[in-house]
Protein backbone atom coordinates (compact mmCIF):
# COMPACT_ATOMS: atom_id res chain seq x y z
CA UNK A 1 0.00 0.00 0.00
CA UNK A 2 1.23 3.48 -0.88
CA UNK A 3 0.02 6.43 1.18
CA UNK A 4 -0.14 9.73 -0.74
CA UNK A 5 -0.51 13.14 0.90
CA UNK A 6 -1.19 16.53 -0.68
CA UNK A 7 -0.55 19.70 1.32
CA UNK A 8 -0.38 23.42 0.63
CA UNK A 9 2.21 24.43 3.22
CA UNK A 10 1.49 28.19 3.04
CA UNK A 11 5.21 28.87 2.92
CA UNK A 12 6.18 26.31 5.54
CA UNK A 13 6.69 28.48 8.60
CA UNK A 14 5.34 25.83 10.97
CA UNK A 15 7.75 23.04 10.08
CA UNK A 16 7.84 21.30 13.51
CA UNK A 17 4.04 21.16 13.61
CA UNK A 18 3.87 19.83 10.04
CA UNK A 19 6.34 17.09 10.98
CA UNK A 20 4.25 16.26 14.04
CA UNK A 21 1.11 15.92 11.91
CA UNK A 22 2.89 13.67 9.40
CA UNK A 23 4.17 11.39 12.15
CA UNK A 24 0.75 10.42 13.46
CA UNK A 25 -2.23 8.58 11.89
CA UNK A 26 -3.73 8.88 9.38
CA UNK A 27 -0.79 10.70 7.75
CA UNK A 28 1.93 8.55 9.32
CA UNK A 29 3.98 6.49 6.88
CA UNK A 30 3.32 8.57 3.77
CA UNK A 31 5.27 7.26 0.79
CA UNK A 32 4.55 10.33 -1.35
CA UNK A 33 3.99 13.91 -0.19
CA UNK A 34 3.09 16.54 -2.79
CA UNK A 35 3.68 20.09 -1.55
CA UNK A 36 2.48 23.45 -2.81
CA UNK A 37 3.72 26.82 -1.51
CA UNK A 38 6.90 25.31 -0.10
CA UNK A 39 9.11 28.19 0.97
CA UNK A 40 12.86 28.19 0.40
CA UNK A 41 14.70 30.69 2.63
CA UNK A 42 11.69 33.03 2.65
CA UNK A 43 11.64 35.61 5.42
CA UNK A 44 7.95 34.86 6.11
CA UNK A 45 8.97 31.21 6.71
CA UNK A 46 11.88 32.03 9.05
CA UNK A 47 14.42 31.30 6.31
CA UNK A 48 13.66 27.58 6.25
CA UNK A 49 14.36 25.35 3.28
CA UNK A 50 11.02 23.73 3.96
CA UNK A 51 10.96 20.81 1.50
CA UNK A 52 14.56 19.83 2.22
CA UNK A 53 14.15 20.01 6.00
CA UNK A 54 10.86 18.12 5.93
CA UNK A 55 12.36 15.39 3.72
CA UNK A 56 15.36 15.07 6.05
CA UNK A 57 13.12 14.78 9.12
CA UNK A 58 11.01 12.04 7.50
CA UNK A 59 13.88 10.20 5.78
CA UNK A 60 12.56 10.89 2.28
CA UNK A 61 14.08 11.99 -1.01
CA UNK A 62 12.75 15.19 -2.57
CA UNK A 63 12.62 17.38 -5.65
CA UNK A 64 11.88 21.08 -5.39
CA UNK A 65 10.87 23.46 -8.18
CA UNK A 66 10.98 27.19 -7.51
CA UNK A 67 8.14 29.17 -9.07
CA UNK A 68 8.65 32.68 -7.69
CA UNK A 69 11.79 34.41 -6.40
CA UNK A 70 11.46 36.95 -3.60
CA UNK A 71 13.45 40.19 -3.79
CA UNK A 72 16.43 40.22 -1.46
CA UNK A 73 19.31 42.48 -0.48
CA UNK A 74 22.58 42.25 -2.38
CA UNK A 75 24.60 39.33 -1.10
CA UNK A 76 21.68 37.72 0.73
CA UNK A 77 20.72 34.09 0.05
CA UNK A 78 18.13 33.78 -2.71
CA UNK A 79 14.61 32.99 -1.54
CA UNK A 80 11.82 31.20 -3.41
CA UNK A 81 8.29 29.86 -3.26
CA UNK A 82 7.62 26.63 -5.13
CA UNK A 83 6.32 23.08 -5.33
CA UNK A 84 7.94 19.86 -4.16
CA UNK A 85 7.66 16.09 -4.36
CA UNK A 86 8.80 13.99 -1.40
CA UNK A 87 9.17 10.24 -1.77
CA UNK A 88 10.11 7.35 0.48
CA UNK A 89 11.88 5.86 -2.58
CA UNK A 90 14.58 7.53 -4.69
CA UNK A 91 13.27 10.02 -7.24
CA UNK A 92 14.48 10.23 -10.82
CA UNK A 93 13.75 12.20 -13.99
CA UNK A 94 12.51 15.29 -12.17
CA UNK A 95 11.20 17.80 -14.69
CA UNK A 96 9.75 21.31 -14.50
CA UNK A 97 6.54 22.11 -16.38
CA UNK A 98 5.96 25.87 -16.90
CA UNK A 99 2.29 26.86 -16.72
CA UNK A 100 0.51 29.75 -18.43
CA UNK A 101 -0.51 32.57 -16.12
CA UNK A 102 -2.09 36.01 -16.37
CA UNK A 103 -3.21 37.07 -12.92
CA UNK A 104 -1.31 36.87 -9.65
CA UNK A 105 -2.24 37.21 -6.00
CA UNK A 106 -1.10 40.51 -4.48
CA UNK A 107 1.72 39.04 -2.37
CA UNK A 108 3.19 37.30 -5.44
CA UNK A 109 3.32 40.41 -7.63
CA UNK A 110 6.51 41.64 -5.97
CA UNK A 111 8.27 38.38 -6.93
CA UNK A 112 9.81 37.33 -10.22
CA UNK A 113 9.13 34.04 -12.00
CA UNK A 114 5.93 32.21 -12.83
CA UNK A 115 3.86 29.13 -12.01
CA UNK A 116 5.50 25.81 -12.71
CA UNK A 117 4.43 22.23 -12.10
CA UNK A 118 6.80 19.40 -11.31
CA UNK A 119 7.02 15.74 -12.31
CA UNK A 120 9.29 12.89 -11.21
CA UNK A 121 9.42 9.11 -11.18
CA UNK A 122 9.82 6.60 -8.38
CA UNK A 123 9.41 2.85 -7.97
CA UNK A 124 7.30 1.36 -5.17
CA UNK A 125 7.30 -2.41 -4.63
CA UNK A 126 8.87 -2.73 -8.06
CA UNK A 127 6.17 -0.65 -9.76
CA UNK A 128 7.23 2.53 -11.54
CA UNK A 129 4.93 5.49 -10.88
CA UNK A 130 5.07 8.99 -12.34
CA UNK A 131 4.42 11.62 -9.67
CA UNK A 132 3.26 15.16 -10.28
CA UNK A 133 2.32 18.30 -8.40
CA UNK A 134 0.79 21.54 -9.64
CA UNK A 135 -0.56 24.70 -8.04
CA UNK A 136 -3.18 26.31 -10.26
CA UNK A 137 -4.19 29.96 -10.16
CA UNK A 138 -6.85 31.12 -7.72
CA UNK A 139 -7.09 34.50 -9.50
CA UNK A 140 -7.94 33.06 -12.91
CA UNK A 141 -11.26 31.64 -14.03
CA UNK A 142 -12.20 27.96 -14.64
CA UNK A 143 -11.18 28.24 -18.31
CA UNK A 144 -7.79 29.58 -17.25
CA UNK A 145 -7.22 26.72 -14.82
CA UNK A 146 -8.27 24.29 -17.55
CA UNK A 147 -5.63 25.86 -19.79
CA UNK A 148 -3.02 25.38 -17.06
CA UNK A 149 -4.03 21.73 -16.60
CA UNK A 150 -3.98 21.18 -20.37
CA UNK A 151 -0.43 22.48 -20.63
CA UNK A 152 0.66 20.49 -17.59
CA UNK A 153 -0.75 17.22 -18.96
CA UNK A 154 0.80 17.91 -22.39
CA UNK A 155 4.22 17.57 -20.75
CA UNK A 156 3.19 14.66 -18.52
CA UNK A 157 4.01 11.07 -19.61
CA UNK A 158 0.99 9.70 -21.46
CA UNK A 159 1.28 6.10 -20.31
CA UNK A 160 1.85 4.15 -17.14
CA UNK A 161 0.75 4.42 -13.53
CA UNK A 162 0.64 8.00 -12.30
CA UNK A 163 -0.35 10.14 -9.36
CA UNK A 164 -1.00 13.89 -9.63
CA UNK A 165 -1.94 16.17 -6.78
CA UNK A 166 -1.90 19.71 -5.58
CA UNK A 167 -3.88 22.84 -4.92
CA UNK A 168 -6.02 23.12 -8.04
CA UNK A 169 -7.89 26.17 -6.67
CA UNK A 170 -11.24 24.85 -7.88
CA UNK A 171 -13.30 27.83 -6.72
CA UNK A 172 -15.59 27.49 -9.81
CA UNK A 173 -15.45 31.27 -10.35
CA UNK A 174 -13.31 34.17 -11.60
CA UNK A 175 -11.66 36.04 -8.71
CA UNK A 176 -9.51 38.51 -10.64
CA UNK A 177 -11.19 41.72 -9.50
CA UNK A 178 -12.99 43.04 -6.44
CA UNK A 179 -16.29 43.16 -8.34
CA UNK A 180 -15.78 39.54 -9.43
CA UNK A 181 -15.14 38.54 -5.82
CA UNK A 182 -18.36 40.21 -4.65
CA UNK A 183 -20.28 38.49 -7.44
CA UNK A 184 -18.72 35.17 -6.44
CA UNK A 185 -19.73 35.62 -2.79
CA UNK A 186 -23.35 36.15 -3.81
CA UNK A 187 -23.12 33.09 -6.03
CA UNK A 188 -21.69 30.98 -3.21
CA UNK A 189 -24.55 31.97 -0.91
CA UNK A 190 -27.07 30.98 -3.58
CA UNK A 191 -25.23 27.80 -4.64
CA UNK A 192 -22.99 26.64 -1.76
CA UNK A 193 -22.81 23.13 -3.20
CA UNK A 194 -20.46 24.31 -5.95
CA UNK A 195 -17.78 25.04 -3.35
CA UNK A 196 -17.63 21.41 -2.21
CA UNK A 197 -18.52 19.68 -5.49
CA UNK A 198 -16.79 21.83 -8.14
CA UNK A 199 -16.41 19.31 -11.00
CA UNK A 200 -19.51 20.57 -12.82
CA UNK A 201 -18.04 24.09 -13.07
CA UNK A 202 -14.33 23.35 -13.48
CA UNK A 203 -13.44 21.85 -16.91
CA UNK A 204 -10.01 20.77 -15.65
CA UNK A 205 -11.69 17.64 -14.27
CA UNK A 206 -12.81 16.66 -17.78
CA UNK A 207 -9.24 17.37 -18.92
CA UNK A 208 -7.93 14.95 -16.29
CA UNK A 209 -10.49 12.32 -17.33
CA UNK A 210 -9.38 12.64 -20.96
CA UNK A 211 -5.88 11.72 -19.77
CA UNK A 212 -7.34 8.70 -17.91
CA UNK A 213 -7.02 10.25 -14.44
CA UNK A 214 -9.69 9.60 -11.83
CA UNK A 215 -10.42 11.62 -8.69
CA UNK A 216 -13.30 9.54 -7.34
CA UNK A 217 -12.29 7.33 -4.45
CA UNK A 218 -9.02 9.17 -3.93
CA UNK A 219 -10.78 12.20 -2.42
CA UNK A 220 -13.55 12.61 0.15
CA UNK A 221 -16.62 13.59 -1.83
CA UNK A 222 -18.04 16.97 -0.84
CA UNK A 223 -15.62 17.71 2.00
CA UNK A 224 -13.86 21.11 1.91
CA UNK A 225 -10.09 21.42 2.22
CA UNK A 226 -9.64 25.19 2.68
CA UNK A 227 -10.29 27.15 5.88
CA UNK A 228 -9.25 30.81 5.64
CA UNK A 229 -10.94 31.39 9.02
CA UNK A 230 -12.69 29.25 11.61
CA UNK A 231 -15.45 31.86 11.55
CA UNK A 232 -16.46 30.58 8.10
CA UNK A 233 -18.85 27.63 8.46
CA UNK A 234 -17.88 24.34 6.74
CA UNK A 235 -20.78 24.77 4.31
CA UNK A 236 -19.04 27.85 2.87
CA UNK A 237 -15.51 26.42 2.66
CA UNK A 238 -14.26 25.28 -0.77
CA UNK A 239 -12.65 22.04 -1.88
CA UNK A 240 -9.39 23.09 -3.53
CA UNK A 241 -6.86 20.28 -2.97
CA UNK A 242 -6.95 17.03 -4.92
CA UNK A 243 -5.37 13.67 -5.68
CA UNK A 244 -5.82 12.18 -9.18
CA UNK A 245 -4.83 8.63 -10.12
CA UNK A 246 -4.13 6.86 -13.40
CA UNK A 247 -3.69 3.11 -13.52
CA UNK A 248 -3.84 3.00 -9.72
CA UNK A 249 -6.62 1.96 -7.37
CA UNK A 250 -7.43 3.82 -4.16
CA UNK A 251 -8.09 1.67 -1.11
CA UNK A 252 -11.82 1.98 -0.34
CA UNK A 253 -12.54 4.31 2.55
CA UNK A 254 -8.94 5.47 2.92
CA UNK A 255 -9.39 8.98 1.51
CA UNK A 256 -9.45 11.63 4.23
CA UNK A 257 -9.16 15.36 4.83
CA UNK A 258 -7.04 15.99 7.93
CA UNK A 259 -7.16 19.40 9.67
CA UNK A 260 -3.89 21.30 9.44
CA UNK A 261 -3.26 21.74 13.15
CA UNK A 262 -1.17 19.81 15.64
CA UNK A 263 -4.08 19.36 18.08
CA UNK A 264 -7.84 19.83 18.11
CA UNK A 265 -7.45 23.15 19.93
CA UNK A 266 -4.14 24.18 18.36
CA UNK A 267 -3.63 26.98 15.86
CA UNK A 268 -3.80 26.21 12.18
CA UNK A 269 -0.46 25.65 10.46
CA UNK A 270 -1.92 26.34 7.02
CA UNK A 271 -5.20 27.57 5.61
CA UNK A 272 -5.30 24.32 3.64
CA UNK A 273 -5.89 20.88 5.17
CA UNK A 274 -3.95 17.71 4.40
CA UNK A 275 -5.49 15.43 1.77
CA UNK A 276 -4.55 11.76 2.06
CA UNK A 277 -5.35 8.47 0.33
CA UNK A 278 -3.97 4.92 0.43
CA UNK A 279 -3.24 3.41 -2.98
CA UNK A 280 -3.12 -0.30 -3.72
CA UNK A 281 0.04 -1.53 -5.43
Residue pairs with C-beta under 8 A, 6 or more apart in sequence:
1 251
1 278
1 279
1 280
1 281
2 31
2 32
2 124
2 125
2 129
2 278
2 279
2 281
3 27
3 29
3 30
3 31
3 32
3 276
3 277
3 278
3 279
4 30
4 31
4 32
4 33
4 34
4 163
4 165
4 218
4 243
4 276
4 277
4 278
4 279
5 22
5 27
5 30
5 32
5 33
5 34
5 274
5 275
5 276
6 33
6 34
6 36
6 133
6 165
6 166
6 167
6 241
6 242
6 243
6 274
6 275
6 276
7 18
7 33
7 34
7 35
7 36
7 241
7 260
7 270
7 272
7 274
7 275
8 35
8 36
8 37
8 135
8 166
8 167
8 240
8 241
8 270
8 271
8 272
9 18
9 35
9 36
9 37
9 38
9 39
9 50
9 270
10 37
10 269
10 270
10 271
10 272
11 37
11 38
11 39
11 42
11 44
11 45
11 50
11 81
12 18
12 37
12 38
12 39
12 42
12 45
12 48
12 50
12 51
12 54
13 39
13 44
13 45
13 46
13 48
13 269
14 269
14 270
15 48
15 50
15 53
15 54
15 57
17 261
17 262
17 266
17 269
18 54
18 269
19 54
19 57
19 58
20 262
21 27
21 258
21 260
21 261
21 262
21 269
21 274
22 28
22 30
22 33
22 54
22 58
23 58
26 256
26 258
26 276
27 258
27 274
27 276
30 58
30 86
30 88
30 276
31 87
31 88
31 89
31 124
32 85
32 86
32 87
32 88
32 122
32 131
32 163
33 54
33 58
33 60
33 85
33 86
33 87
34 83
34 84
34 85
34 86
34 131
34 132
34 133
34 165
34 166
35 50
35 51
35 54
35 83
35 84
35 85
35 86
35 133
36 83
36 133
36 135
36 166
36 167
36 272
37 81
37 83
37 135
37 167
38 50
38 51
38 64
38 81
38 82
38 83
38 84
39 45
39 48
39 50
39 79
39 80
39 81
40 49
40 50
40 51
40 52
40 64
40 66
40 79
40 80
40 81
40 82
41 47
41 48
41 49
41 77
41 78
41 79
41 80
42 48
42 70
42 79
42 80
42 81
43 70
43 79
47 77
47 79
50 84
51 62
51 64
51 84
51 86
52 62
52 64
54 60
54 62
54 86
55 61
55 62
55 86
58 86
59 88
60 86
60 87
60 88
61 86
61 87
61 88
61 89
61 90
61 91
61 122
62 84
62 85
62 86
62 87
62 91
63 84
63 85
63 91
63 94
63 118
63 120
64 82
64 83
64 84
64 118
65 82
65 83
65 84
65 94
65 96
65 116
65 117
65 118
66 80
66 81
66 82
66 113
66 116
67 80
67 81
67 82
67 83
67 113
67 114
67 115
67 116
67 135
68 80
68 81
68 82
68 108
68 111
68 112
68 113
68 114
69 78
69 79
69 80
69 111
69 112
69 113
70 79
70 80
70 81
70 110
70 111
71 110
71 111
71 112
72 78
72 79
80 113
81 108
81 111
82 116
83 116
83 117
83 118
83 133
83 134
83 135
83 166
84 118
84 133
85 91
85 94
85 118
85 120
85 131
85 132
85 133
87 120
87 122
87 131
88 124
89 122
89 123
89 124
90 122
91 120
91 121
91 122
91 131
92 120
92 121
92 122
93 119
93 120
93 121
94 118
94 119
94 120
95 118
95 119
95 120
95 155
96 116
96 117
96 118
97 116
97 117
97 118
97 119
97 132
97 134
97 151
97 152
97 155
97 156
98 114
98 115
98 116
98 151
99 114
99 115
99 116
99 117
99 134
99 136
99 148
99 151
99 152
100 144
100 147
100 148
100 151
101 114
101 115
101 137
101 140
101 148
102 137
102 140
102 144
103 137
103 139
103 140
103 144
103 176
104 137
104 139
105 138
105 139
115 135
115 136
115 137
115 148
117 132
117 133
117 134
117 135
117 152
117 155
117 166
118 132
118 133
118 134
119 130
119 131
119 132
119 155
119 156
119 157
120 130
120 131
120 132
121 128
121 129
121 130
121 131
122 128
122 129
122 131
123 129
124 281
125 281
127 161
127 281
128 160
128 161
129 160
129 161
129 162
129 163
129 248
130 156
130 157
130 160
130 161
130 162
130 163
131 162
131 163
131 164
132 152
132 156
132 162
132 163
132 164
132 165
132 166
133 164
133 165
133 166
134 148
134 149
134 152
134 164
134 166
134 168
135 166
135 167
135 169
136 145
136 148
136 149
136 166
136 167
136 168
136 169
136 204
137 144
137 145
137 148
137 169
138 169
138 171
138 175
138 240
139 175
139 176
140 148
140 174
140 176
141 173
141 174
141 176
142 172
142 173
142 174
142 201
142 202
142 203
142 204
143 203
145 168
145 169
145 170
145 202
145 204
146 202
146 203
146 204
146 207
148 204
149 168
149 204
149 207
149 208
150 207
153 207
153 208
153 211
156 162
156 164
156 211
158 211
160 246
160 247
161 246
161 247
161 248
162 213
162 245
162 246
162 247
162 248
163 243
163 244
163 245
163 246
163 248
163 279
164 208
164 213
164 243
164 244
164 246
165 241
165 242
165 243
165 244
165 275
166 241
166 242
167 240
167 241
167 272
168 202
168 204
168 240
168 241
168 242
169 240
170 198
170 202
170 204
170 238
170 239
170 240
170 242
171 184
171 195
171 198
171 238
171 240
172 194
172 195
172 198
172 201
172 202
173 180
173 183
173 184
173 187
173 188
173 201
174 180
174 184
175 181
175 184
187 194
188 194
188 195
188 236
192 235
192 236
194 200
194 201
195 224
195 236
195 237
195 238
195 239
196 222
196 223
196 224
196 235
196 237
196 238
196 239
197 221
197 222
197 239
198 205
198 238
198 239
199 205
199 215
205 215
208 214
208 215
208 244
211 246
212 246
212 247
213 244
213 245
213 246
214 244
214 245
214 246
215 242
215 243
215 244
215 245
217 245
217 249
217 250
217 252
217 255
217 277
218 243
218 244
218 245
218 250
218 255
218 277
218 279
219 239
219 242
219 243
219 255
219 275
219 277
220 255
220 256
220 257
222 239
223 239
223 257
224 234
224 237
224 238
224 239
224 257
224 273
225 237
225 238
225 239
225 240
225 241
225 257
225 272
225 273
225 275
226 237
226 238
226 239
226 240
226 241
226 271
226 272
226 273
227 237
227 259
227 260
227 268
227 271
227 272
227 273
228 237
228 271
230 268
240 272
241 272
241 273
241 275
242 275
243 255
243 275
243 277
245 279
248 279
248 280
248 281
249 279
249 280
250 277
250 278
250 279
250 280
251 277
251 278
251 279
251 280
254 276
254 277
254 278
255 275
255 276
255 277
256 275
256 276
256 277
257 273
257 274
257 275
257 276
258 273
258 274
258 275
258 276
259 268
259 273
259 274
260 268
260 269
260 270
260 271
260 272
260 273
260 274
261 267
261 268
261 269
262 269
